[in-house]
Amino acid sequence: MTSEIDRPYPLRRRFRRRILPAFLILLLLIPALAGWGGAGLIEAVYLQLAERRAAVIDRAVATEAGAGWQALKTAQSPEQLYLSKDGARLRLALENEVRELALSHLKIYGVGGKILFDTIPKNIGTIDASEAFRSAMQKGERNAIFKTRDDGTTLYELYVRLPGKGNVPPVVFELYEPTSHLNRLLIQATAPVVLSAALVLLALIWALSRLVGQAQNDIDGRTALVTELRSRLEGFVSNSAISAARNSVGSGSIQSERILLTLFYSDIRGFTSFSEELEPEQVVSFLNKIMSLQIEIVREEGGDVDKMIGDALLVRFDGAGCEGRAVRAAGRIQEKIQAVGLHPGIGIGVYTGEAISGAIGPEDRQDFTVIGDSVNASARLCEAAGEGEVVVDSNTVEVSGIKGFGAVEEIVVKGKKKSILVRRLA
């Protein structure tokens, strides 16, 4: 199974899941924001226009029917005012302004929401104190209300206040403007900008997609190369070294530790004289065969190859049942070598004891291995083993519970003052 460290960074997938949707949302937001901003601009333009038209009407009507206009702003009964001579002149002046300004509808409100003038005469004198009116009258705020008529046409209902002078109170004008004209101008003005922005964003998405794709291919290629190199390098070191190196990443140097383990040491008997009679390529081929045979069985029994030293092999067995697994591996190896007819054969020494497991050497060139008296003891037991033999310290044999060993022997090995009690599995 591929480990997390072997997987390349999923740049393309994260771009598609996180960045690309954001770009697409932005692409949809561009016309929406343009429309929202344009709508606000149109309202502002219409309100400004309505304010100016109210001022124009005020000046024109004041000129044509000043007395009636002043009286209307304070009139309690505007419908009665229009029956007088000044009122008739005022109505005519207001109707002329409506025609000249091409207004579809005009209302003028007095204090309290009373309609002082309306292009629909029956509404004059009634009360229509809407929220838009109150906001305009009391706070002087301009208001635009978007409305849709029964025939489907749309328009703005605009409220603007005309300030009062002296004792004359202010009035509020309500004008109506169709939305079609300015909306058409807005679309004509903003469409090229929106389209250009959308095209630029699409081009950016396309360029980023290609860049991310190329980057992902590069990441995949580099990850594959690094993974292959790491896999090959791991073949030169033990599993324990690999595990220790991974565990030490980000935490400093690899720490040494004292552990109890069973050590397996094998060596080809008479290898020096054997190699003198063959070409180097033949020697290497033989070594590959006999080492492969041993390592395969060792791994099946849960052992970890610490190192290969020429024609010798050092294996560590850790954890529960390490004694039995090491002895079992040694016996199986000797049986397999005899079965396939490899010659010369090997001698194997197995010893259980404490050792220091850790990194040896300078930081820029270290060897992760086990060192200690137990390592030396396993090598010396290997020297005591003849071709096809397995020499094991008696304590390991007892703990392993494996039968088939000879009697206990007491041997003295080089470098140790005390003799070692061993048994042979032949």
VEXSE-464788 format. One record per residue (C-alpha): x, y, z; residue number from 1. Coordinates in steps of 0.05 Angstrom, whole numbers, padded with zeros to 5 digits, always signed. Example, Ala and Ser with C-alpha at 12.3 -4.5 7.8 and 13.67 -1.06 7.14 Angstrom:
REM residues 2
<site <+00246 -00090 +00156> 1>,
<site <+00273 -00021 +00143> 2>,
END
This chain:
REM residues 426
<site <+00000 +00000 +00000> 1>,
<site <+00026 +00069 -00017> 2>,
<site <+00042 +00109 +00045> 3>,
<site <+00023 +00182 +00054> 4>,
<site <+00095 +00204 +00046> 5>,
<site <+00097 +00171 -00023> 6>,
<site <+00036 +00208 -00049> 7>,
<site <+00050 +00272 -00088> 8>,
<site <+00018 +00336 -00064> 9>,
<site <-00052 +00339 -00096> 10>,
<site <-00045 +00409 -00125> 11>,
<site <-00091 +00397 -00184> 12>,
<site <-00147 +00366 -00142> 13>,
<site <-00144 +00422 -00090> 14>,
<site <-00144 +00475 -00145> 15>,
<site <-00206 +00444 -00176> 16>,
<site <-00242 +00435 -00109> 17>,
<site <-00223 +00501 -00075> 18>,
<site <-00196 +00553 -00123> 19>,
<site <-00235 +00539 -00186> 20>,
<site <-00304 +00543 -00153> 21>,
<site <-00284 +00611 -00123> 22>,
<site <-00265 +00636 -00193> 23>,
<site <-00331 +00611 -00221> 24>,
<site <-00370 +00645 -00165> 25>,
<site <-00332 +00709 -00180> 26>,
<site <-00349 +00701 -00253> 27>,
<site <-00423 +00698 -00235> 28>,
<site <-00416 +00755 -00186> 29>,
<site <-00386 +00803 -00238> 30>,
<site <-00452 +00815 -00275> 31>,
<site <-00492 +00812 -00210> 32>,
<site <-00448 +00864 -00177> 33>,
<site <-00449 +00906 -00240> 34>,
<site <-00525 +00903 -00242> 35>,
<site <-00530 +00919 -00168> 36>,
<site <-00483 +00977 -00174> 37>,
<site <-00518 +01001 -00237> 38>,
<site <-00585 +00998 -00204> 39>,
<site <-00560 +01042 -00148> 40>,
<site <-00531 +01090 -00199> 41>,
<site <-00596 +01093 -00238> 42>,
<site <-00635 +01108 -00174> 43>,
<site <-00587 +01164 -00157> 44>,
<site <-00593 +01193 -00227> 45>,
<site <-00669 +01189 -00226> 46>,
<site <-00672 +01222 -00157> 47>,
<site <-00625 +01277 -00179> 48>,
<site <-00667 +01287 -00241> 49>,
<site <-00731 +01287 -00199> 50>,
<site <-00701 +01339 -00152> 51>,
<site <-00684 +01384 -00210> 52>,
<site <-00752 +01376 -00242> 53>,
<site <-00785 +01394 -00176> 54>,
<site <-00743 +01457 -00174> 55>,
<site <-00760 +01473 -00246> 56>,
<site <-00835 +01464 -00232> 57>,
<site <-00829 +01507 -00170> 58>,
<site <-00796 +01565 -00207> 59>,
<site <-00843 +01560 -00267> 60>,
<site <-00907 +01556 -00227> 61>,
<site <-00884 +01612 -00180> 62>,
<site <-00874 +01655 -00241> 63>,
<site <-00941 +01638 -00274> 64>,
<site <-00985 +01632 -00212> 65>,
<site <-00945 +01656 -00152> 66>,
<site <-01004 +01674 -00108> 67>,
<site <-01040 +01609 -00120> 68>,
<site <-00976 +01568 -00111> 69>,
<site <-00962 +01600 -00043> 70>,
<site <-01035 +01590 -00022> 71>,
<site <-01033 +01516 -00043> 72>,
<site <-00975 +01500 +00003> 73>,
<site <-01016 +01521 +00064> 74>,
<site <-01085 +01504 +00038> 75>,
<site <-01131 +01463 +00083> 76>,
<site <-01177 +01447 +00024> 77>,
<site <-01138 +01446 -00041> 78>,
<site <-01198 +01423 -00082> 79>,
<site <-01235 +01488 -00062> 80>,
<site <-01173 +01529 -00079> 81>,
<site <-01174 +01505 -00151> 82>,
<site <-01245 +01534 -00158> 83>,
<site <-01218 +01605 -00149> 84>,
<site <-01186 +01648 -00203> 85>,
<site <-01116 +01640 -00173> 86>,
<site <-01128 +01565 -00165> 87>,
<site <-01150 +01556 -00237> 88>,
<site <-01087 +01592 -00261> 89>,
<site <-01046 +01548 -00214> 90>,
<site <-01077 +01484 -00241> 91>,
<site <-01064 +01506 -00313> 92>,
<site <-00991 +01523 -00296> 93>,
<site <-00981 +01455 -00263> 94>,
<site <-01013 +01417 -00321> 95>,
<site <-00970 +01455 -00370> 96>,
<site <-00907 +01434 -00332> 97>,
<site <-00929 +01362 -00332> 98>,
<site <-00937 +01364 -00408> 99>,
<site <-00873 +01403 -00421> 100>,
<site <-00831 +01356 -00377> 101>,
<site <-00867 +01296 -00407> 102>,
<site <-00885 +01269 -00338> 103>,
<site <-00930 +01208 -00336> 104>,
<site <-00955 +01226 -00267> 105>,
<site <-00944 +01279 -00214> 106>,
<site <-00966 +01287 -00142> 107>,
<site <-00951 +01343 -00094> 108>,
<site <-00960 +01329 -00019> 109>,
<site <-00969 +01379 +00037> 110>,
<site <-00956 +01370 +00111> 111>,
<site <-00990 +01309 +00139> 112>,
<site <-00992 +01273 +00072> 113>,
<site <-01050 +01312 +00042> 114>,
<site <-01048 +01310 -00034> 115>,
<site <-01045 +01382 -00058> 116>,
<site <-01042 +01365 -00132> 117>,
<site <-01050 +01301 -00173> 118>,
<site <-01054 +01289 -00247> 119>,
<site <-01113 +01246 -00226> 120>,
<site <-01161 +01300 -00199> 121>,
<site <-01203 +01255 -00155> 122>,
<site <-01142 +01243 -00110> 123>,
<site <-01134 +01317 -00092> 124>,
<site <-01149 +01330 -00019> 125>,
<site <-01140 +01258 +00003> 126>,
<site <-01088 +01234 +00053> 127>,
<site <-01032 +01186 +00031> 128>,
<site <-00979 +01189 +00085> 129>,
<site <-00935 +01131 +00061> 130>,
<site <-00868 +01113 +00092> 131>,
<site <-00832 +01142 +00031> 132>,
<site <-00870 +01207 +00040> 133>,
<site <-00855 +01212 +00115> 134>,
<site <-00781 +01199 +00103> 135>,
<site <-00778 +01254 +00050> 136>,
<site <-00819 +01304 +00090> 137>,
<site <-00790 +01294 +00159> 138>,
<site <-00717 +01276 +00143> 139>,
<site <-00709 +01306 +00074> 140>,
<site <-00688 +01238 +00046> 141>,
<site <-00697 +01223 -00027> 142>,
<site <-00732 +01157 -00041> 143>,
<site <-00740 +01115 -00102> 144>,
<site <-00789 +01057 -00104> 145>,
<site <-00786 +01006 -00160> 146>,
<site <-00855 +00986 -00185> 147>,
<site <-00885 +00942 -00238> 148>,
<site <-00950 +00961 -00270> 149>,
<site <-01006 +00912 -00289> 150>,
<site <-00984 +00916 -00362> 151>,
<site <-00914 +00893 -00344> 152>,
<site <-00878 +00959 -00352> 153>,
<site <-00831 +00981 -00296> 154>,
<site <-00820 +01050 -00267> 155>,
<site <-00791 +01087 -00208> 156>,
<site <-00836 +01124 -00159> 157>,
<site <-00793 +01182 -00137> 158>,
<site <-00802 +01225 -00074> 159>,
<site <-00763 +01290 -00065> 160>,
<site <-00775 +01348 -00017> 161>,
<site <-00779 +01421 -00038> 162>,
<site <-00756 +01462 +00023> 163>,
<site <-00802 +01514 +00051> 164>,
<site <-00787 +01588 +00058> 165>,
<site <-00805 +01630 +00119> 166>,
<site <-00875 +01612 +00141> 167>,
<site <-00887 +01570 +00079> 168>,
<site <-00880 +01496 +00095> 169>,
<site <-00842 +01447 +00051> 170>,
<site <-00878 +01402 +00001> 171>,
<site <-00860 +01334 -00027> 172>,
<site <-00862 +01318 -00101> 173>,
<site <-00878 +01248 -00125> 174>,
<site <-00856 +01236 -00197> 175>,
<site <-00856 +01174 -00239> 176>,
<site <-00801 +01155 -00288> 177>,
<site <-00800 +01094 -00333> 178>,
<site <-00738 +01050 -00324> 179>,
<site <-00729 +01029 -00396> 180>,
<site <-00688 +01088 -00421> 181>,
<site <-00634 +01091 -00368> 182>,
<site <-00633 +01015 -00361> 183>,
<site <-00618 +01009 -00435> 184>,
<site <-00562 +01061 -00428> 185>,
<site <-00535 +01023 -00368> 186>,
<site <-00534 +00958 -00406> 187>,
<site <-00499 +00991 -00464> 188>,
<site <-00448 +01022 -00418> 189>,
<site <-00434 +00963 -00372> 190>,
<site <-00440 +00905 -00420> 191>,
<site <-00371 +00916 -00452> 192>,
<site <-00339 +00924 -00384> 193>,
<site <-00372 +00862 -00355> 194>,
<site <-00357 +00821 -00417> 195>,
<site <-00284 +00844 -00417> 196>,
<site <-00277 +00828 -00343> 197>,
<site <-00309 +00759 -00353> 198>,
<site <-00262 +00744 -00412> 199>,
<site <-00201 +00766 -00372> 200>,
<site <-00224 +00721 -00314> 201>,
<site <-00236 +00662 -00361> 202>,
<site <-00167 +00672 -00391> 203>,
<site <-00137 +00674 -00321> 204>,
<site <-00174 +00610 -00302> 205>,
<site <-00149 +00576 -00365> 206>,
<site <-00077 +00600 -00353> 207>,
<site <-00078 +00579 -00280> 208>,
<site <-00108 +00511 -00299> 209>,
<site <-00051 +00499 -00348> 210>,
<site <+00000 +00523 -00298> 211>,
<site <-00028 +00480 -00242> 212>,
<site <-00031 +00421 -00290> 213>,
<site <+00042 +00430 -00309> 214>,
<site <+00061 +00439 -00236> 215>,
<site <+00023 +00376 -00217> 216>,
<site <+00058 +00337 -00272> 217>,
<site <+00125 +00363 -00247> 218>,
<site <+00106 +00346 -00174> 219>,
<site <+00084 +00276 -00195> 220>,
<site <+00148 +00265 -00234> 221>,
<site <+00193 +00290 -00178> 222>,
<site <+00154 +00251 -00125> 223>,
<site <+00160 +00187 -00167> 224>,
<site <+00235 +00198 -00174> 225>,
<site <+00244 +00212 -00100> 226>,
<site <+00201 +00152 -00081> 227>,
<site <+00240 +00107 -00127> 228>,
<site <+00306 +00133 -00101> 229>,
<site <+00283 +00126 -00029> 230>,
<site <+00258 +00056 -00043> 231>,
<site <+00325 +00036 -00072> 232>,
<site <+00363 +00068 -00014> 233>,
<site <+00319 +00032 +00036> 234>,
<site <+00342 -00033 +00004> 235>,
<site <+00412 -00017 +00030> 236>,
<site <+00392 -00008 +00103> 237>,
<site <+00352 -00046 +00155> 238>,
<site <+00278 -00036 +00170> 239>,
<site <+00299 -00014 +00239> 240>,
<site <+00342 +00041 +00209> 241>,
<site <+00284 +00064 +00164> 242>,
<site <+00236 +00066 +00223> 243>,
<site <+00285 +00103 +00267> 244>,
<site <+00299 +00155 +00213> 245>,
<site <+00225 +00168 +00201> 246>,
<site <+00210 +00174 +00275> 247>,
<site <+00267 +00223 +00285> 248>,
<site <+00244 +00272 +00230> 249>,
<site <+00230 +00339 +00262> 250>,
<site <+00254 +00315 +00331> 251>,
<site <+00330 +00319 +00324> 252>,
<site <+00380 +00263 +00318> 253>,
<site <+00366 +00189 +00325> 254>,
<site <+00371 +00168 +00398> 255>,
<site <+00407 +00104 +00418> 256>,
<site <+00373 +00054 +00464> 257>,
<site <+00391 -00009 +00502> 258>,
<site <+00347 -00067 +00480> 259>,
<site <+00343 -00143 +00490> 260>,
<site <+00344 -00181 +00425> 261>,
<site <+00366 -00245 +00392> 262>,
<site <+00423 -00238 +00342> 263>,
<site <+00433 -00284 +00282> 264>,
<site <+00502 -00285 +00249> 265>,
<site <+00518 -00327 +00188> 266>,
<site <+00582 -00335 +00148> 267>,
<site <+00602 -00376 +00087> 268>,
<site <+00652 -00430 +00104> 269>,
<site <+00717 -00428 +00063> 270>,
<site <+00693 -00368 +00023> 271>,
<site <+00762 -00339 +00012> 272>,
<site <+00791 -00400 -00022> 273>,
<site <+00725 -00410 -00059> 274>,
<site <+00726 -00340 -00088> 275>,
<site <+00798 -00347 -00111> 276>,
<site <+00777 -00402 -00160> 277>,
<site <+00721 -00362 -00193> 278>,
<site <+00713 -00299 -00232> 279>,
<site <+00686 -00239 -00193> 280>,
<site <+00620 -00241 -00231> 281>,
<site <+00610 -00314 -00210> 282>,
<site <+00626 -00298 -00138> 283>,
<site <+00575 -00241 -00138> 284>,
<site <+00523 -00287 -00169> 285>,
<site <+00534 -00340 -00116> 286>,
<site <+00531 -00288 -00060> 287>,
<site <+00465 -00261 -00087> 288>,
<site <+00435 -00330 -00088> 289>,
<site <+00455 -00350 -00018> 290>,
<site <+00440 -00282 +00012> 291>,
<site <+00372 -00279 -00021> 292>,
<site <+00355 -00348 +00006> 293>,
<site <+00373 -00327 +00077> 294>,
<site <+00340 -00259 +00075> 295>,
<site <+00275 -00288 +00048> 296>,
<site <+00269 -00337 +00106> 297>,
<site <+00293 -00286 +00158> 298>,
<site <+00238 -00237 +00137> 299>,
<site <+00186 -00292 +00139> 300>,
<site <+00205 -00304 +00212> 301>,
<site <+00202 -00230 +00228> 302>,
<site <+00276 -00216 +00229> 303>,
<site <+00309 -00151 +00206> 304>,
<site <+00374 -00153 +00167> 305>,
<site <+00421 -00106 +00203> 306>,
<site <+00477 -00110 +00152> 307>,
<site <+00513 -00154 +00102> 308>,
<site <+00588 -00157 +00114> 309>,
<site <+00619 -00188 +00052> 310>,
<site <+00597 -00261 +00057> 311>,
<site <+00570 -00252 +00128> 312>,
<site <+00500 -00233 +00149> 313>,
<site <+00478 -00200 +00215> 314>,
<site <+00404 -00204 +00231> 315>,
<site <+00366 -00178 +00292> 316>,
<site <+00302 -00208 +00320> 317>,
<site <+00264 -00161 +00366> 318>,
<site <+00202 -00168 +00409> 319>,
<site <+00162 -00226 +00436> 320>,
<site <+00185 -00295 +00415> 321>,
<site <+00250 -00268 +00384> 322>,
<site <+00289 -00329 +00408> 323>,
<site <+00243 -00380 +00375> 324>,
<site <+00238 -00341 +00310> 325>,
<site <+00314 -00334 +00304> 326>,
<site <+00327 -00408 +00318> 327>,
<site <+00272 -00429 +00271> 328>,
<site <+00299 -00384 +00215> 329>,
<site <+00369 -00413 +00224> 330>,
<site <+00344 -00484 +00219> 331>,
<site <+00301 -00470 +00158> 332>,
<site <+00359 -00435 +00123> 333>,
<site <+00406 -00494 +00133> 334>,
<site <+00353 -00542 +00107> 335>,
<site <+00340 -00498 +00046> 336>,
<site <+00414 -00492 +00029> 337>,
<site <+00422 -00567 +00031> 338>,
<site <+00359 -00577 -00010> 339>,
<site <+00381 -00531 -00066> 340>,
<site <+00453 -00557 -00064> 341>,
<site <+00489 -00491 -00052> 342>,
<site <+00563 -00502 -00037> 343>,
<site <+00600 -00479 +00003> 344>,
<site <+00548 -00475 +00057> 345>,
<site <+00545 -00430 +00118> 346>,
<site <+00554 -00433 +00193> 347>,
<site <+00504 -00396 +00237> 348>,
<site <+00511 -00369 +00307> 349>,
<site <+00451 -00347 +00349> 350>,
<site <+00457 -00309 +00414> 351>,
<site <+00408 -00271 +00458> 352>,
<site <+00430 -00211 +00499> 353>,
<site <+00428 -00136 +00508> 354>,
<site <+00456 -00089 +00455> 355>,
<site <+00456 -00015 +00439> 356>,
<site <+00414 +00002 +00379> 357>,
<site <+00427 +00070 +00347> 358>,
<site <+00464 +00112 +00297> 359>,
<site <+00540 +00108 +00295> 360>,
<site <+00585 +00159 +00260> 361>,
<site <+00584 +00233 +00242> 362>,
<site <+00518 +00267 +00224> 363>,
<site <+00534 +00269 +00150> 364>,
<site <+00550 +00194 +00145> 365>,
<site <+00519 +00148 +00197> 366>,
<site <+00506 +00075 +00203> 367>,
<site <+00446 +00051 +00242> 368>,
<site <+00465 -00015 +00275> 369>,
<site <+00470 -00055 +00339> 370>,
<site <+00534 -00058 +00379> 371>,
<site <+00554 -00092 +00442> 372>,
<site <+00581 -00156 +00472> 373>,
<site <+00521 -00196 +00448> 374>,
<site <+00537 -00178 +00375> 375>,
<site <+00608 -00202 +00384> 376>,
<site <+00583 -00265 +00418> 377>,
<site <+00537 -00283 +00359> 378>,
<site <+00596 -00274 +00312> 379>,
<site <+00640 -00319 +00355> 380>,
<site <+00586 -00373 +00357> 381>,
<site <+00583 -00368 +00282> 382>,
<site <+00658 -00381 +00279> 383>,
<site <+00647 -00443 +00322> 384>,
<site <+00595 -00471 +00274> 385>,
<site <+00616 -00516 +00218> 386>,
<site <+00585 -00518 +00149> 387>,
<site <+00511 -00533 +00157> 388>,
<site <+00512 -00523 +00232> 389>,
<site <+00474 -00476 +00278> 390>,
<site <+00507 -00459 +00345> 391>,
<site <+00460 -00427 +00396> 392>,
<site <+00472 -00407 +00468> 393>,
<site <+00436 -00456 +00514> 394>,
<site <+00392 -00403 +00546> 395>,
<site <+00363 -00384 +00477> 396>,
<site <+00351 -00457 +00461> 397>,
<site <+00313 -00467 +00526> 398>,
<site <+00270 -00405 +00517> 399>,
<site <+00255 -00422 +00444> 400>,
<site <+00229 -00491 +00463> 401>,
<site <+00254 -00519 +00396> 402>,
<site <+00278 -00591 +00397> 403>,
<site <+00332 -00627 +00358> 404>,
<site <+00394 -00597 +00391> 405>,
<site <+00454 -00635 +00415> 406>,
<site <+00483 -00636 +00484> 407>,
<site <+00506 -00574 +00521> 408>,
<site <+00577 -00554 +00506> 409>,
<site <+00622 -00504 +00541> 410>,
<site <+00663 -00464 +00492> 411>,
<site <+00712 -00408 +00500> 412>,
<site <+00708 -00354 +00447> 413>,
<site <+00757 -00301 +00428> 414>,
<site <+00749 -00236 +00466> 415>,
<site <+00708 -00265 +00524> 416>,
<site <+00737 -00285 +00592> 417>,
<site <+00679 -00330 +00610> 418>,
<site <+00660 -00391 +00570> 419>,
<site <+00593 -00397 +00537> 420>,
<site <+00545 -00456 +00543> 421>,
<site <+00519 -00474 +00474> 422>,
<site <+00481 -00528 +00436> 423>,
<site <+00487 -00547 +00364> 424>,
<site <+00431 -00558 +00313> 425>,
<site <+00462 -00600 +00258> 426>,
END
